[in-house]
Amino acid sequence: MSSNIMAQVDPAHIDMLTRLIEAFDHLGIVSTLDRNQGLVVIRGTEDTVVDLLEILNNLPFPLTILTQE
């Protein structure tokens, strides 16, 4: 299973997304690709990607998963 998740979120929520992922025992690392468009990549591992997807699908704000590499 792939461990990189490309996603798009409202730019105002990038910081909160980063803090939430870090708060879950560092399941992944969020990197901003384009702040203006809200494009991010969440880098996890094969062991954490299932948990990351569960978290991303239940955030308190909208996030669109674009690809999973």
N, C-alpha and C positions, 0 to 999 in steps of 0.2 A: 504494500500500500504506500502511496505517495505521502511525503511528509511536509511539503510546502503548499500552503493554501493562499491563493491570490484572492483578494476581496476588495470591495468598495464600500465605504462608509462615509457618512457626512463628515467633512473635515473637522467640524467642531467636536466630533466624538473620537478622534484618533488617540488623543491622550488618555481618555477613559478606557478605550479598548486596550491600550498598552498596559495600563495599571491593572485592569482585570486579569489579563493573561499572566502578568507577573505575580499577581496575588494567588493564583492557583498553582503554587509550588513551581513556578517557572516551567509550565508545560510547553511553552514555546517562546519565541522571540518575535516581536512585531517590528517590522521595518517599513518606513514610509517610502513609497516609490514616487508618488506625486501628491503633495499635500493639497494642492488646489482642487484636484479631482477626488481626493479621499482614497486613492489607491494604496493598498498596503499588501505586504506578504507576511504571513505568519509562518515561521519556520519551527517545525516540531520534529519529532522523531517517529519512527514506525510505532513505537510504544505509546506515544502520546496523541497521535493524530485523531483517534476515535474520541478521546476526551475533549480535544480541541473543537472538533466539529459539534459535539453536544453543547459545549459552552457557546460557540458562535451562533448556533441556531436558537439560543434562548437568552440572548442579550436584551437588556432593557431599551435598546434602540435598534433601528433597522441596519442590517448588514447584508450585503449581497456577496455570496461566494461566486467568484468568476471562474476559477479553475483550481484544480488540485493536482499538483505535479508530484 
